[in-house]
């Protein structure tokens, strides 16, 4: 399909973060910070129907919204919305601010703007289109019409009934824990339409659950792996997703255009081979935004397998954006992995198992993983960008050795692997810039003979695939290596990185800064820079116009190193850390 709409999602990093106009300047420390919009749960929806005939609930995620609305406003295409439902700071994963509004009939398609204290945000687009709005409630009945006054009782009824463009809001206390089909609490086997997805969304403020740790039900939500089945164009937002091993699996045969936003995802007893709590395989155009992925495998009596992870984009899954998520406190091997492998044994007649591309990983908070924080295992950036930026990664690569076999232990790992014999090797550059890495690669409980541990690691494979390091902060503790000792350093390039705590900076890189970055408060996870930090104005222009909190880069004469750009007079809540 030519020019799919996800093309805008996959470069959302460029559209919504890299290319926003300058909003803040240094003026003797007197900056004014507008609210910053990052993403919405829905990119389109009706402006009528639903509760009080005011249309869909639109959830806006960002920073700088303030604790209360006061005189602040939300407009869409210049028209103020009809209703404000929720407004506040730190309501979402990664302590993001959150607003929920209903547009009302006067609103037309156009840009969303949030104005706080008379200062307007950057825009985010919203399309107004036809569609029905339904509700699911513990007081409902599946024989009802599904309206707000006469809601359905089950999520299965909603899933089986909605048409392309429709939204089903799941109200507080509703749960789907029994099997629907194919060993899943909810089996999805139909599609929405391009520009008119089907959507399952939690009602504002509601806790609604799909899946459980019942040993008889393997999956929370899944697309079953049936030959020829592709379930396209879905939004799954703000739900609690649970399972023993896979809370959400985008399977089938080439499912496309999935938007997974603001969900609480956990597999507390998770374990197994070649799987993860979230899995996508043979998929494309997937936006995984603002989710909290946590406590996976924490209740397992044994250390999980090396092949079990938190978030896994598997075989031939391309055009992926992973942004603003909080992936935390997991006992799995990798927090986030990209790895492709043949499904039919490999060979010339197997159409599966090729290197992945167009993978954008940005603005995530990742901490707590046995092996890697981010693992780009099988990638080919010559076919589409592979980038990791504005991520804060700490306490990963901590060990111990998984119970089945040894692994590697890094904050960010590029293996240079090839999915199978006969598949072409990846070429080009994996871009790693403006990340903050702290206490990565400790590898406790791992054999001292294993030298594949450190904040950064580049495997020996694919001699024309390079790992570029620019503007990163790497802070080591207790003898942790900056770069794994077995790394192919000839395949690592870059400049203007800050190194501290692990000895001398890598001599094969240029423009190194060897000094304490002077974080605000490492103990509480405050990795912003103090005013005297040597990382300030020590970076280079990577084309990145926003930092982890949406602050405009640069604030001074030059760009700062790390995920945060220093501000003398920040506005709004700038605390990135939350264990929620």
N, C-alpha and C positions, 0 to 999 in steps of 0.2 A: 504494500500500500504506500503510495507516494505521500510524502509530507504529512505523516501522522501527527495529531495534535500533541503527542508526548514530546515531539521534537522540542516544543517549547518547555516541557517539564524537564527533559534531560539536560537542558542548558539553563534551567531555572537559576542555577548558580550564577550564570552570566547575566540573565535578564533581571533577577530580583536582588542580586547581591553585588555582582561585579560592575554592572552598568548603571547603577542609580546615580543621579546627579549629585554633585557635592552639596551637602546640607550643613556641614559644620566647619568652621575655620578657626584657627588659632587667632585670638585677638587679645593678647596679654592675659590669657587664661580665662577670658570671658566668652566661652562658647555657649551656644544654645542648641540643645539636642532635640530634634523633633521626634515624635513617635516613629518607630520603624516597623513596617509590615513585612513579614517573612512569607507566609502562605495562608491559604484558607482550606477548610475541609472540602467544600464544594467549589468548583470553578464555574458552575452554572446551576440554574434552578428556576422554578416558577416564582413570580411575585404575588400570586394570589393562591387561594386554597389553603388547606391546613388550618392551624389554630387561628381562629378569628379572621380567617380569609386574608391573612397578611403574608402568605407565601412561606418559602423555605426558611429554616433557621440557618444562618450563615455564620460560621465560626471563623474568626480572624485571629491569627497568632502573630506575636511580635514582641517588641520591647518598648518601654516608655509610655505605657497607657495610663499609669497612675492607679492608685488603690481604688478610687471611686470615680465615677464619671464626672460629676459636677456639671460644668458647662461644656464639656468636651462633646464632640459630635462625630458621627459616621455618615458620610455621604456616598452615594453611588451614582455616577454620571451627573454629579452636581446636585442631586436631590437627597435631602436628609431621609434616613430610613424611618420606617413607621414605628418600630418598637425596639427598645434596648432591653435585652433579656439578662445578660451577664456582662459585668465589666470588672476587671481587676488584674492585679499583679500576681505573678507566680502561681497561676492556676493550672499550668500544664507541665508536661515533661520538660526537663532541663530548666525549670523555673521560668518558662516563657509566660508572658502576659497573654491574656485571652479576652476576647469580646465576642458575644453572640448577639446577633440582631435579626429582625425580620424586615425585609425590604418594603413591603406594601406595594399597592398597585401603581403608585405614581413613579416608581423607580423603573428605569430602563437600563439596557446593557451599557456598561461603561466601567470606569475605574472606581474602585473603592479608595476613599481617603479617610484617614482618622486625623482629627484636629484636636490637639491638646494645648491649652493655654494660648490659643490663637495661632499655633504653628502646625502646619499640615505635614502629614507623612508622605512617603513615597507611595505611588499608586500600585494597586493590584487589580487585574481585570476580573470582571464578573459578567457572565452572559445570562440574560433573562430569556427563558424559553418555556414552552409548555411542559406540563408534567403533573401527575397526581401526587398528592401527599397523603400518606397513611400513617396509622399509629398502632402500636402493640402495647397492651397493658395487662397487668396481673388481674384486673377486673374485667377484661374483655372476653369476647367469645368469637371463635373463628367463623361463626355464621353471621357475624355482624358485617357492616359495610366497610369497616376499617377506618372510619373517620375519627376525628378527635372525640366526638360525642359517643361514637359507637366503635370502639377499637377492637382489633383482633386480640386473640389470646396468645398466639405462638409466633415465634420468629420464623418457623417453617412455613406457616401460612403466608406470612409476608413475602418470604423469599420465593415461594411458588406462584405468587399472584402478581407481583409488581411487573410492569412493562418497562421498556426502555424510556428513560427520562423520569421515572417515578422514584420517590424517596419514601422509605419506611423508617419512622422514628420509633425507637424501642425505649419504653419508659422504665422508670425506676423499679428494680426488683425482678424484672423479667429475666428468665434464664432458659437456656436450651442446653440441657446436659444429657438427655437421652439420645440414642442413635437416630439420625435422620436416614442416612443411606451410606453405603460404602465405608463403614466403620468410622463415620464422622458425625459429630453432633449437628453439623450443617454441611450438606453436600450441594455444591453449586454446579449446575450443568447447563445453564442458559446464559445468554449474553444480553447486554445492553446494546447501545449503538454509539458509534463515533460521535462525540459531542452531546450524547444523551445517555449517560450511564445509568445503570440501576444502582441504588444506594441503600445500604443498611447503616443507620447512624443512631447513636444513643441520643435520646431526648436531652435537651440542655440540663445539666446537673445530675443526670440519672446514672446509676450503676446498673448496667445490663451485661449479662455474662453468656458467653457461648463456649461450651466445652467443659471438661472436668478432668480429674486424674483417674477416673474410673478405668481399671485395666482392660475392660471390655470394649472401650472406645479409644481408638488410636489417635484420632484427629479432632481438632476443634472445628475449624472451617477448612474444607478442601475442595479442589477440583479433582475428581477422580481421574486416574491415569487410564482412560479409555481411548482406544485407537480412534483417531479422527475427532475427538472432543476438544473444543477450544471454547472456554468461557471468557468472553471479552467484555471490557467496559463496565467495571464495577468500582464502587467506592465503599470501603469498609472504614468507618470512622468512630472513634471515641468509645469503643466497646472493650469489655474485659474478655480476653481470649485466653483459654486455658486448655492444657492437654497433658497427657503423660509425656509425649515426645514431640508432636507437631501441632502447635496451636493454630497455625495458618499455613496451608500449602497451596501455592499457585502451581498446579500441575496441568494435566491434560496434554494436548498436542499443539502447543503454540499459542497459549492464552496471552492476551495483549491488553494494554491500557488499563492497568489496575492502579488505584489510588488508595493507599493505606495510610491513614492519618490519625494521629492522636490516640492510638489504642494502648491499652495496658496488656502486655504480652508476657506470659510466663509458663514454663513447664517445670514445676518445682522438683519433680522426680525424673527429669529428662535424662535419657541415655540412649545409646544405640549406635549403629554403624551407618555412615554416609547420610546422616539426617541432621536436622536442627530444629529448634523451636519454631522459627520461621524459615520456610523454604520456597524458592521459586526455581522452576526448571523448565526449559524450553519456552521461556516467557520473554516478553519484550515490552518496553515502554511501561516500566513500573516505577511509581513514585512512592517512596517509603519515608514519610515525613512526620516528625514530632511524636514518635512513639516512645513508650517506655518499655524496655525489654529487660527483664530483671529476674534474679533469684532462680535461674535455670540450673537444675541439677543439685540444688543446695540441700535437698532432703534425701538425696541418694546415699545409700550406705557406702557405695564404692565410688572411687574417682571415675567420672564418665570416660568413655572411649575417646581416643584422639579424633575420631571421625564424627564426633557430635559437637555442634556449635550453637551459638545463639541465633545469628542471622546468617543465612546462606543463600547466595545467588548462584545457582548451579548450572548445569549443562546448557550451553548455548543461550544463556539469558543475557541480553544486551539492552542498551538504552535504559539505564537505571540511574535514578537519583536517590541517594540516601542522605537526608539532611535534617538537622535539628533534633536528632533522636538522643535519648539517654539510655545507653546500653550499660548496665551496671550489675555488679555483685553476682556474677555468674560463675559457676564451677565448671564450665565447659571449656573446651580447648580454645576455640577462637571466638572472639566477640562478633566479628564481621568477616566473612570469607567469600571470595569469588573464585570458583573452581569449576571447570568444565571437564567432563569425562564422557566417553562414548557409552551409549545406553545399549547398543546392539553388538558389543564385542570389538568395535573398531574395524579398521580395514577400509578398503576403497568403497565398498558397498554400504557402509554405515554412514548415514547422513548426519549423525550427531557427533558431538564432542570436539568442538573447535574453540580456539581462544576467544575470549570475550572482549568487548569494547564498548565505548560510550558509557563509562562508569564514572559518575560524579559523586564523591563522598565529601561532605562539607558540614561544618558547624555542628558536629556531633560531640557529645560528652561521653567518653568511653572509659570505664574503669572496672577492674575486677574481671580477669580472665586468666586461665591457666597458661595458655599458649600466646597467641597473637591478639593484638587489638584490632588491626586491619590486615588482612592477608589478600594481596593480589596474586593469586597462584597461577592462573592461566589467562594472560591478557595480551592484547595486541593493539596498542594505541595508534598504530599506523592506520587502523580502520575507523577509529573514533577515539576521542580523548579519554584518558584514564587519569583522574586527578583526585588528590586528597588535600584539602586545605581547610584552614580555620577549625581544625579539630583539636580538642583537648583530650589527651590520652594519658592516663596514669594507672599505676598498679596493675599492669598487664604483663604477660610473660613471667608470671610470678611462680610457676610450677605448682604442684609437683608433676612428675612424669605421668601421663595418662596410663591407665591400667593395662592397655593392650600393647602400646609401643611408644618409643620416644618421639619427640616432636621438635619444633623450633619455638623460640620464646622471644618475641619482639613486640615493640609498639606498632611499627609498620613494616611489613615484610613483602618483598617482591621476589618470588621464587624463580621466575623465568622458566616455569615448567611448560611442557607440551602435553596436552591431554592424552595423546596416544600416538604410537608409532605411525608414521605416514601423515600426521597432521603438521601443517607449517608452523614454524616457530614465530613468536611475536617479535615485532620490531617497533622502533620508535622510542618514545620517552614517557615513562610514568612520572607525572609531575606531582611532587610532594612539597608543598610550600605553606608557610605561615601556620604551621601546627605547633602546639606546645606539648612536649612529651616529658613526663616526670616519673621517676621510679619505674622504668620499664626494663624487662629482661633480667629480673633478679634470679629466676629459675631455682628457687629453693626446692630441694628434694630431687634435683636433676643431676645426673652424673657429671663430674668435673671434666670428663672426656668430651662432653657435648660443647662445642664452641659456637653453636648456632643460637646465640642469645645476646641480646642487646636492645637498645632503643630502636635501632634501624637495622635491617638486614636485607642483603641482596644475594639471592642464590646464584649458583654458577651457570645455570642454563640460559640459552637464547643469547648468543654473543652480540646480537644487534639490538637488544632491548636494554635501555638505560634507565636508571633511577636518578631523577634530578632532585636535588635538595636545595631549597632556597628559603631564607627567612624563617627557618625553624629554630625553636628553642629546645635543646636536649639537656635535661638536668638528671644526672645519674646519682645514685646513692650506693654507698657500701661496695665500691668496686664494680658496679655495673658498667658494661661497655657501652660506649656511644653507638658503635657499629659492630655487629657480630664479627667475631674474629675470622670466621670462615667465609666472610662475604667476598664476592668478586669485586674488589674495589675499582678495578679498571672499568666496571660498568656503572659506577656511581659518579655523577658530576654535580656541580653546584657551587654556590657561594653564599656569603652573608648569613651564615648560621651561627647561633650562639651555643657554646658548649660549656658545661660546668659540672663539676663533681666527679668526673671520671677520668681525670688526667688531661694530657695534652689533646688539643683539637686535632682532627684528622688532617694530616699534612697534605694529602692529595686534593683537598678542597681549598678554595680561595676565599679571601675576605672573612676569615673566621674571627669571631669575637669570643675570647676566653675570659669569662667573668661571671659572677653571680648575677642572674637576671633581676634579682630583687623583686620577687613576687609580693603582693600585698599580704597574703597570709596562706602559706601552703597548708598549714594544719587544718584549716577550714575549707580548703579547696578554692581559695581565691587566687587565681593565676593571672589577675590583672597586674600591670606594672606600676611600681612606685615611681615617683617623679624623678628620682636619681638613677633609674635603671639604665644600664649600658645598652639595652636592647632598643631604646628610643632613638629614632632617626638613624639606625644602623643598618636598615634593610635596603633592598632594591625594589624597584617597581616591577611587580609581577603581573600587573593588570588587574589586581584585586582591589576593588574600591570600597569594600566593607569588611569589618572585622566580625568576630564571633557574636558580638552584641549588636551588629548592624551599624556601628559607628563608622563614619566616613574615613577612609584612608586617602592621603596622609593627614594627620593633625598638625604636624610641624613641617619643616622644610623637606624632610625625607620620610620614608616609610619605616615603621617599626618592625622588629623581629617578633615572631610569635603569633598566637591566635588573637591577641588583644592589641588594639591601638590605644596608646595612652591619651587620656583627656585630662586637662586641668580642671575642667568644670563640667563633669558629666551630669546628665539629667536622667531621672528615672532610676529604676532598680538595675544595678549592674552586677549583681551577684550571680555568677553562672552556676553555682554548685547547689545541688539538692539531692537528698537521698530519698525523696518521695517516689 
